[in-house]
Amino acid sequence: MSHNSNTPVRSDSPEYIKRKAFFDQLITVYGRKPVMELLQDESLQIYRLHLADSNRDGGVIDQIKQLAERRNVEIQYHSRSALSRISRNSKQDQGVACDIQCRGYQPYQRALDSLDDGNRKVIIALDGVTNPQNLGMIIRSVTASPCYGLLLPSKGVAEISPLVIKASAGNIFKGNILRCDSLIKALKYFKNEGFEICMLSSHEATPLAEISKNKSVVYVLGNESEGVSDEIAELCDQRVGIPMNNGVESLNVAVTAALIAFTAH
C-alpha cells in the first residue's frame, strides 16, 4: 500500500487496525478455472479480481470478466511480473488471480483474543504436512467438526493452492484457519494461554480416548513420513495415540485429523 510520506499511516489508529484485519482475512486464489468457479459461487465474498494486461481477450478471460462485472467485483490489471507477485505462483496462475474474504482466516493471536473464556477449545496444528491433498482433506474435516479450527504455519506446509481448495471441497472459506509464521512460537503462546499441547505419536502414547476433556488442547500432527519435528516434540506436554489393531502401524494424517476433530467436544 503506497501513501504520501508526509501523511504517515498510524499503525495504532482504529482505521488502520480495521483495514489490516480485513486484509488479513483475504485468501488469494490463482488460475483461470479455479477463479471462474469461485466467481460462480454466490456464497463467497470476492473482494478483487487481478488480471495480467497481457491476457488475450476472448474465451475464459471474457467469461471471468463478465462474472466479475455482474457481481460488481473490482478488476485490477497488472504487468505479468506484478501479477506473479500477487499469485506467488507465476508458473500456474495463467494471468489470473482473485482475493476472497474469509472471516475465519486470521492470525492466531486475534482468534485467541476473541475466544470465550471458560469454554474448552480443541485446535489441530500442522507441523510439516506437505501434501496438498492431505491439507485440503484436513481443512474439510476440521471445518465440518466440533473442533474450533486449524493452526497453519506459513512455511513448511503445503501452500493454499487450487489443489488444496479442491480437496477441501471449498470448505477452506468457511472454517477457522489460524495463521502463524512460526509454529513453535504460536504453540508457546497457546501454552501460556492454558492450552495443553499434545503431539500425535505411535510410540509410548496415551490413547486419545483417555485425554482429559477439561482443558483446551492443541493436537499437533506431523509430516507424512517424518512425524512431528524434534523441536516441536520437546515443547509438547504429552504424546497421544490412536490404538491400532491387526498390525496396522499408522493412519494417513488426514484420517487422523478427522478422528481427532470429530471427538473434539
C-alpha positions as a Markdown table, in Angstrom:
| # | Residue | x | y | z |
|---|---|---|---|---|
| 1 | Met | 0.0 | 0.0 | 0.0 |
| 2 | Ser | 1.6 | 3.3 | -1.1 |
| 3 | His | 1.0 | 6.6 | 0.7 |
| 4 | Asn | 2.4 | 10.1 | 0.8 |
| 5 | Ser | 5.5 | 10.2 | 3.1 |
| 6 | Asn | 4.1 | 13.5 | 4.6 |
| 7 | Thr | 1.0 | 11.7 | 5.8 |
| 8 | Pro | 2.2 | 8.5 | 7.6 |
| 9 | Val | -0.4 | 5.9 | 8.5 |
| 10 | Arg | -0.7 | 5.5 | 12.3 |
| 11 | Ser | -0.4 | 1.8 | 13.0 |
| 12 | Asp | -2.5 | 2.2 | 16.2 |
| 13 | Ser | -5.4 | 4.1 | 14.6 |
| 14 | Pro | -8.8 | 2.4 | 14.6 |
| 15 | Glu | -9.0 | 2.8 | 10.8 |
| 16 | Tyr | -5.6 | 1.1 | 10.2 |
| 17 | Ile | -6.4 | -1.7 | 12.6 |
| 18 | Lys | -9.8 | -2.3 | 10.9 |
| 19 | Arg | -8.2 | -2.2 | 7.5 |
| 20 | Lys | -5.4 | -4.6 | 8.5 |
| 21 | Ala | -7.9 | -7.0 | 10.0 |
| 22 | Phe | -9.8 | -7.0 | 6.7 |
| 23 | Phe | -6.7 | -7.7 | 4.6 |
| 24 | Asp | -5.6 | -10.4 | 7.0 |
| 25 | Gln | -8.8 | -12.3 | 6.0 |
| 26 | Leu | -8.1 | -12.4 | 2.3 |
| 27 | Ile | -7.0 | -15.7 | 0.6 |
| 28 | Thr | -5.6 | -15.2 | -2.9 |
| 29 | Val | -6.5 | -17.9 | -5.4 |
| 30 | Tyr | -4.9 | -18.2 | -8.9 |
| 31 | Gly | -5.6 | -20.0 | -12.2 |
| 32 | Arg | -8.3 | -19.4 | -14.8 |
| 33 | Lys | -10.6 | -22.4 | -14.0 |
| 34 | Pro | -10.4 | -22.1 | -10.2 |
| 35 | Val | -11.1 | -18.3 | -10.3 |
| 36 | Met | -14.0 | -18.8 | -12.6 |
| 37 | Glu | -15.5 | -21.5 | -10.4 |
| 38 | Leu | -15.1 | -19.2 | -7.3 |
| 39 | Leu | -16.8 | -16.3 | -9.1 |
| 40 | Gln | -19.7 | -18.5 | -9.9 |
| 41 | Asp | -20.2 | -19.3 | -6.2 |
| 42 | Glu | -22.5 | -16.6 | -5.0 |
| 43 | Ser | -21.9 | -17.6 | -1.3 |
| 44 | Leu | -18.3 | -16.4 | -1.5 |
| 45 | Gln | -17.3 | -12.8 | -0.8 |
| 46 | Ile | -15.0 | -11.9 | -3.7 |
| 47 | Tyr | -13.0 | -8.8 | -2.9 |
| 48 | Arg | -10.9 | -8.2 | -6.0 |
| 49 | Leu | -10.0 | -9.8 | -9.4 |
| 50 | His | -6.5 | -9.5 | -10.7 |
| 51 | Leu | -5.7 | -9.9 | -14.4 |
| 52 | Ala | -2.4 | -9.7 | -16.3 |
| 53 | Asp | -2.7 | -7.0 | -19.0 |
| 54 | Ser | -1.0 | -9.5 | -21.4 |
| 55 | Asn | -4.0 | -11.8 | -21.3 |
| 56 | Arg | -5.7 | -12.2 | -24.7 |
| 57 | Asp | -9.4 | -11.2 | -24.8 |
| 58 | Gly | -12.0 | -13.9 | -25.6 |
| 59 | Gly | -12.8 | -17.3 | -24.2 |
| 60 | Val | -12.3 | -17.9 | -20.5 |
| 61 | Ile | -10.9 | -14.4 | -19.8 |
| 62 | Asp | -14.1 | -12.8 | -21.2 |
| 63 | Gln | -16.2 | -15.1 | -19.1 |
| 64 | Ile | -14.2 | -14.3 | -16.0 |
| 65 | Lys | -14.6 | -10.5 | -16.6 |
| 66 | Gln | -18.3 | -10.8 | -17.2 |
| 67 | Leu | -18.8 | -12.8 | -14.0 |
| 68 | Ala | -16.8 | -10.2 | -12.0 |
| 69 | Glu | -18.7 | -7.3 | -13.6 |
| 70 | Arg | -22.1 | -8.9 | -12.9 |
| 71 | Arg | -21.1 | -9.3 | -9.2 |
| 72 | Asn | -19.6 | -5.7 | -9.1 |
| 73 | Val | -16.2 | -7.2 | -8.2 |
| 74 | Glu | -13.3 | -4.7 | -8.7 |
| 75 | Ile | -11.0 | -5.7 | -11.6 |
| 76 | Gln | -7.3 | -4.6 | -11.4 |
| 77 | Tyr | -4.9 | -5.0 | -14.3 |
| 78 | His | -1.2 | -5.7 | -13.7 |
| 79 | Ser | 2.0 | -6.4 | -15.6 |
| 80 | Arg | 2.8 | -10.1 | -15.8 |
| 81 | Ser | 5.6 | -9.7 | -13.2 |
| 82 | Ala | 3.3 | -7.8 | -10.8 |
| 83 | Leu | 0.6 | -10.4 | -11.1 |
| 84 | Ser | 3.1 | -13.2 | -10.3 |
| 85 | Arg | 4.0 | -11.4 | -7.1 |
| 86 | Ile | 0.3 | -11.3 | -6.2 |
| 87 | Ser | -0.3 | -15.0 | -7.0 |
| 88 | Arg | 3.1 | -16.1 | -5.8 |
| 89 | Asn | 2.9 | -18.8 | -8.5 |
| 90 | Ser | 3.9 | -17.5 | -11.9 |
| 91 | Lys | 4.1 | -20.9 | -13.5 |
| 92 | Gln | 0.4 | -21.8 | -12.7 |
| 93 | Asp | -1.5 | -18.5 | -12.3 |
| 94 | Gln | -2.3 | -18.2 | -16.1 |
| 95 | Gly | -2.5 | -14.5 | -15.7 |
| 96 | Val | -5.5 | -14.6 | -13.3 |
| 97 | Ala | -5.9 | -14.3 | -9.5 |
| 98 | Cys | -8.6 | -13.2 | -7.1 |
| 99 | Asp | -8.9 | -12.3 | -3.4 |
| 100 | Ile | -11.6 | -13.9 | -1.3 |
| 101 | Gln | -12.7 | -12.7 | 2.1 |
| 102 | Cys | -12.8 | -15.4 | 4.7 |
| 103 | Arg | -13.8 | -14.3 | 8.2 |
| 104 | Gly | -12.2 | -17.3 | 9.8 |
| 105 | Tyr | -8.8 | -16.8 | 8.2 |
| 106 | Gln | -6.8 | -14.7 | 10.6 |
| 107 | Pro | -3.7 | -14.5 | 12.8 |
| 108 | Tyr | -3.8 | -16.9 | 15.7 |
| 109 | Gln | -3.4 | -14.1 | 18.3 |
| 110 | Arg | -6.6 | -12.3 | 17.1 |
| 111 | Ala | -8.5 | -15.6 | 17.2 |
| 112 | Leu | -7.4 | -16.3 | 20.7 |
| 113 | Asp | -8.3 | -12.8 | 21.9 |
| 114 | Ser | -11.9 | -13.4 | 20.6 |
| 115 | Leu | -12.4 | -16.8 | 22.3 |
| 116 | Asp | -14.9 | -17.1 | 25.1 |
| 117 | Asp | -13.2 | -17.7 | 28.5 |
| 118 | Gly | -14.1 | -21.0 | 30.2 |
| 119 | Asn | -15.2 | -22.9 | 27.2 |
| 120 | Arg | -12.9 | -25.8 | 26.2 |
| 121 | Lys | -11.5 | -25.4 | 22.7 |
| 122 | Val | -9.7 | -28.0 | 20.5 |
| 123 | Ile | -7.4 | -26.9 | 17.8 |
| 124 | Ile | -5.4 | -29.0 | 15.3 |
| 125 | Ala | -1.9 | -27.8 | 14.3 |
| 126 | Leu | 0.1 | -29.0 | 11.4 |
| 127 | Asp | 3.9 | -29.5 | 11.5 |
| 128 | Gly | 5.3 | -30.2 | 8.0 |
| 129 | Val | 2.2 | -31.6 | 6.3 |
| 130 | Thr | 3.3 | -31.0 | 2.7 |
| 131 | Asn | 0.8 | -33.0 | 0.6 |
| 132 | Pro | -1.9 | -30.6 | -0.8 |
| 133 | Gln | -4.5 | -33.4 | -0.9 |
| 134 | Asn | -4.0 | -34.1 | 2.8 |
| 135 | Leu | -4.1 | -30.4 | 3.7 |
| 136 | Gly | -7.4 | -30.0 | 1.8 |
| 137 | Met | -9.0 | -33.0 | 3.4 |
| 138 | Ile | -7.8 | -31.9 | 6.9 |
| 139 | Ile | -9.4 | -28.5 | 6.3 |
| 140 | Arg | -12.7 | -30.1 | 5.2 |
| 141 | Ser | -12.8 | -32.4 | 8.3 |
| 142 | Val | -11.9 | -29.6 | 10.8 |
| 143 | Thr | -14.5 | -27.3 | 9.3 |
| 144 | Ala | -17.2 | -29.9 | 9.5 |
| 145 | Ser | -16.4 | -31.0 | 13.1 |
| 146 | Pro | -16.8 | -29.5 | 16.6 |
| 147 | Cys | -13.1 | -28.7 | 16.5 |
| 148 | Tyr | -12.5 | -24.9 | 16.8 |
| 149 | Gly | -10.0 | -24.6 | 14.0 |
| 150 | Leu | -6.7 | -25.3 | 12.3 |
| 151 | Leu | -3.4 | -23.7 | 13.2 |
| 152 | Leu | -1.4 | -23.4 | 10.0 |
| 153 | Pro | 2.1 | -22.2 | 9.7 |
| 154 | Ser | 3.1 | -20.0 | 6.7 |
| 155 | Lys | 6.2 | -22.1 | 6.0 |
| 156 | Gly | 6.9 | -25.9 | 5.9 |
| 157 | Val | 3.4 | -26.9 | 5.0 |
| 158 | Ala | 1.6 | -27.1 | 1.6 |
| 159 | Glu | 0.6 | -23.7 | 0.4 |
| 160 | Ile | -3.1 | -22.9 | -0.1 |
| 161 | Ser | -3.4 | -23.7 | -3.8 |
| 162 | Pro | -6.3 | -24.7 | -6.2 |
| 163 | Leu | -5.5 | -28.3 | -5.4 |
| 164 | Val | -5.9 | -27.7 | -1.7 |
| 165 | Ile | -9.2 | -25.8 | -2.3 |
| 166 | Lys | -10.5 | -28.6 | -4.4 |
| 167 | Ala | -9.5 | -31.3 | -1.9 |
| 168 | Ser | -11.3 | -29.2 | 0.8 |
| 169 | Ala | -14.4 | -29.2 | -1.4 |
| 170 | Gly | -14.5 | -25.4 | -1.0 |
| 171 | Asn | -14.7 | -25.6 | 2.8 |
| 172 | Ile | -11.4 | -23.7 | 3.2 |
| 173 | Phe | -13.5 | -20.5 | 3.0 |
| 174 | Lys | -15.9 | -21.5 | 5.8 |
| 175 | Gly | -13.9 | -22.5 | 8.8 |
| 176 | Asn | -11.3 | -21.1 | 11.2 |
| 177 | Ile | -7.8 | -21.2 | 9.9 |
| 178 | Leu | -5.4 | -19.6 | 12.3 |
| 179 | Arg | -2.2 | -18.4 | 10.7 |
| 180 | Cys | 1.3 | -18.3 | 12.2 |
| 181 | Asp | 4.7 | -17.5 | 10.9 |
| 182 | Ser | 6.4 | -19.8 | 13.5 |
| 183 | Leu | 4.6 | -22.9 | 14.7 |
| 184 | Ile | 6.8 | -23.2 | 17.8 |
| 185 | Lys | 6.2 | -19.5 | 18.8 |
| 186 | Ala | 2.5 | -20.0 | 18.3 |
| 187 | Leu | 2.4 | -23.2 | 20.4 |
| 188 | Lys | 4.3 | -21.4 | 23.2 |
| 189 | Tyr | 1.6 | -18.7 | 23.0 |
| 190 | Phe | -1.2 | -21.2 | 23.3 |
| 191 | Lys | 0.6 | -22.9 | 26.2 |
| 192 | Asn | 0.8 | -19.6 | 28.1 |
| 193 | Glu | -2.9 | -19.2 | 27.5 |
| 194 | Gly | -3.6 | -22.5 | 29.3 |
| 195 | Phe | -3.8 | -24.9 | 26.4 |
| 196 | Glu | -2.3 | -28.4 | 26.7 |
| 197 | Ile | 0.0 | -29.2 | 23.7 |
| 198 | Cys | -0.3 | -32.9 | 22.5 |
| 199 | Met | 1.6 | -34.5 | 19.7 |
| 200 | Leu | 0.2 | -37.5 | 17.8 |
| 201 | Ser | 2.6 | -40.4 | 18.1 |
| 202 | Ser | 2.6 | -44.2 | 17.8 |
| 203 | His | 5.3 | -44.6 | 20.5 |
| 204 | Glu | 4.6 | -44.6 | 24.2 |
| 205 | Ala | 1.4 | -42.6 | 23.7 |
| 206 | Thr | -1.7 | -42.1 | 25.8 |
| 207 | Pro | -4.8 | -43.4 | 23.9 |
| 208 | Leu | -6.8 | -40.5 | 22.5 |
| 209 | Ala | -9.9 | -41.5 | 24.4 |
| 210 | Glu | -8.1 | -41.1 | 27.8 |
| 211 | Ile | -7.1 | -37.4 | 27.2 |
| 212 | Ser | -8.8 | -35.1 | 29.7 |
| 213 | Lys | -11.8 | -33.3 | 28.4 |
| 214 | Asn | -11.3 | -30.5 | 30.9 |
| 215 | Lys | -8.5 | -28.5 | 29.3 |
| 216 | Ser | -8.3 | -26.8 | 26.0 |
| 217 | Val | -5.8 | -28.6 | 23.8 |
| 218 | Val | -3.8 | -28.2 | 20.6 |
| 219 | Tyr | -3.2 | -31.5 | 18.8 |
| 220 | Val | 0.0 | -31.4 | 16.7 |
| 221 | Leu | 0.1 | -33.6 | 13.6 |
| 222 | Gly | 3.5 | -34.1 | 11.9 |
| 223 | Asn | 4.9 | -34.7 | 8.5 |
| 224 | Glu | 3.5 | -37.6 | 6.4 |
| 225 | Ser | 6.7 | -39.6 | 6.8 |
| 226 | Glu | 8.9 | -38.0 | 9.5 |
| 227 | Gly | 6.2 | -37.2 | 12.1 |
| 228 | Val | 6.4 | -34.2 | 14.5 |
| 229 | Ser | 9.8 | -32.4 | 14.4 |
| 230 | Asp | 12.1 | -32.8 | 17.4 |
| 231 | Glu | 11.9 | -29.1 | 18.3 |
| 232 | Ile | 8.1 | -29.2 | 18.5 |
| 233 | Ala | 8.1 | -32.6 | 20.3 |
| 234 | Glu | 10.2 | -31.1 | 23.1 |
| 235 | Leu | 7.5 | -28.5 | 23.6 |
| 236 | Cys | 4.6 | -30.9 | 23.8 |
| 237 | Asp | 3.1 | -31.9 | 27.2 |
| 238 | Gln | 2.3 | -35.4 | 26.1 |
| 239 | Arg | 2.1 | -37.9 | 23.3 |
| 240 | Val | -1.3 | -39.1 | 22.1 |
| 241 | Gly | -2.0 | -42.1 | 20.0 |
| 242 | Ile | -4.9 | -43.9 | 18.3 |
| 243 | Pro | -4.8 | -47.6 | 19.2 |
| 244 | Met | -4.4 | -49.8 | 16.2 |
| 245 | Asn | -5.5 | -53.4 | 15.5 |
| 246 | Asn | -4.3 | -56.2 | 13.2 |
| 247 | Gly | -0.8 | -55.0 | 13.0 |
| 248 | Val | -1.6 | -51.6 | 11.3 |
| 249 | Glu | 1.2 | -49.2 | 12.4 |
| 250 | Ser | -0.3 | -45.8 | 11.4 |
| 251 | Leu | -3.1 | -43.9 | 9.6 |
| 252 | Asn | -2.9 | -41.3 | 6.9 |
| 253 | Val | -2.5 | -37.8 | 8.5 |
| 254 | Ala | -5.8 | -36.6 | 7.1 |
| 255 | Val | -7.7 | -39.6 | 8.6 |
| 256 | Thr | -6.0 | -39.0 | 11.9 |
| 257 | Ala | -7.1 | -35.3 | 11.8 |
| 258 | Ala | -10.7 | -36.3 | 11.1 |
| 259 | Leu | -10.8 | -38.8 | 14.0 |
| 260 | Ile | -9.4 | -36.1 | 16.4 |
| 261 | Ala | -11.6 | -33.3 | 15.0 |
| 262 | Phe | -14.9 | -35.3 | 15.5 |
| 263 | Thr | -14.1 | -36.3 | 19.0 |
| 264 | Ala | -13.4 | -32.6 | 19.9 |
| 265 | His | -16.1 | -31.8 | 22.3 |
